[in-house]
């Protein structure tokens, strides 16, 4: 993509929302970008990293979101424009520094881009970043389409320098991971030296925002200045081109919306054919709302539907502004016109509008809908998500599950964030019993490991990936060792941040831009803090299970690193180590004592069950050739042969 | 002034399949070709861990005039392209209407529930009947099997896109495809992709 995002002004390209955001930052002359990988945000940093050389940028994958925000802030303090990107819950991680940064203010333009995930399409939460903008008192912008994602990013840097504070630009999955047409603007000449002018007293920066220490002390004085900056942003929002109204002069219903919901709203009005009755007030500057602009449009109509994802943030703020306008009727999340959980789409918005206007809308003829419902039951069996064929996690959890069963004390696994979170499902033998934030598996296990005096007999095991290990597991491990907790931490090391697309992490000898980095060895690190550390290949099922059994029976804080590269990694993808086959004469199928352990329990999608012949088979298109299934077949019917 | 006519505006295409099949690449390639022809294209899709081995959809909105929602409304798909046949039924049930047309790759990928015996996979005859009952016209193409004969199952996706552009009368020509593969792929892979494109036009479109 590098050739595309740095193409010339005036050219038009089909860009992913995240690429449009990156292009906007490039047009603003961003110099430093940092983030931590997380769907749906990862491509922003990846896109910038790919053009770092050509555009003279420094781009890094930081160890976690808090450090990423600090790295980006340092560039701003030194006068450079900087960007920080993360998924929604990353803002929680960064929030302590975020609060203090908003208090100290910034110098070079600085933009924080959180990408929220309404509907939790790739998350274990529907957390919202918008509230942080209100909580720490910084301006919030929300692009409504792909062109605006580019244009708004570019302007956000200007705004940040106008008020000398951080600006938040919030995206969502359906924008970040969708693609649309974007026309490019100019790319500036790159240049400018970094310097942090920290001379003067603690009050220096109040008279010259580009000078003095960046320490918000005395706090109330700096806090009041921060609020003046926010008021300046509101004044600019009053005439922002990112806010606009489309519809009749005095509609029967006014939709107030922002972000991708503005496209859903437009489509809903189109579907219902009510463009002459319903107006759409699309907002790009969503906090603080510009009061004069808002009131002038709210006066068009006394019935307002607020369309947003996920919980009523915009709705609350609009209601506050409308409080003195008169007896307005509001529809949205609070009256149940739209749900406050899950994502929206054009149909959900159309249903709400139809209900309010008292009209009916049927997408397809009733007979078709009835037929479709019936045929889907038999024609489309449920497709549960599962580990890929050849995934090391399937083998790891096979051994973890087996060891916990053999141990017999009803031990359990505290889960963490990564592809291995899927082990809450049958594909991971439902081994995970808790799943919360990054690093929480080890933290919970550290706590469970101290409950024996209260009668807890079950051994606690935690899992984490290699990237997650550095992000937030390390403090929990240190805590466990220091407090002499009993737990087994299994590091599922697949050599990259696999779930989000193999971004490097501190354990690898390469950085975001492809340059040489200092790889930090997880095994030595764990040993250095005093844990009892072991290493296995998860594809060696017997050795892994025996080692786990031994560790479960041992006191103290133990770490088992299970090292095997992800099946989708560039090193492995498309290359089969083994050619697998099933000997139909040896496979006893359901008559076997195992009752087809391979397809009923192990359930690798590369193995299929031929019900007609009553034997298992290899699906050559899906099988990744890892060879693990050969070791689970008690009849020895599955054969592996080194592929050339 | 519009050089390329669309059957409808916006023209709505859903490419569906199973996580790992190359759905995202296929939709992006089609989008790039249409964009090259000056059309406004919006593609909605999701990816990440939550798609591993699950159902995956890409929604393409193709228009001369506007950027449309990245999610197609219920019942508004003009074409459904299924890289896996049961996914055609699943998607038609939500997004099809009596006028929808469908192209189905015939190669099954069994859900883990089917592998374990918890649910049953429909027979080829049942699948044809279900897809037929939910479309105005449907084509069943053995693209993956043909691609395996050419040495790489992933080329089945190229065959599906090649067949789609012809059967749904999309304004895309061989030179659009050639321009993209020669720009993005090494010479040997570009040649294999072009061979798959041509094969589909010869065997699936006007056999």
Interface residues (C-beta under 8 A of the other chain):
Chain A: X12 X13 X14 X39 X40 X120 X121 X122 X145 X146 X147 X173 X174 X175 X177 X178 X179 X180 X181 X260 X263 X264 X266 X267 X271 X345 X346 X347 X350 X363 X364 X365 X368 X371 X372 X373 X375 X376 X378 X379 X380 X381 X382 X383 X384 X385 X386 X387 X388 X418 X419 X421 X422 X426 X427 X499 X500 X599 X600 X601 X603 X605 X607 X608 X609 X619 X620 X621 X622
Chain B: X18 X19 X20 X28 X31 X32 X35 X40 X41 X42 X43 X44 X45 X46 X47 X48 X49 X50 X51 X52 X53 X54 X55 X67 X68 X69 X70 X71 X72 X73 X74 X75 X76 X86 X87 X89 X90 X92 X93 X94 X96 X97 X98 X107 X109 X110 X111 X112 X113 X114 X115 X116 X117 X119 X120 X121 X122 X126 X127 X130 X131 X133 X134 X144 X148 X153
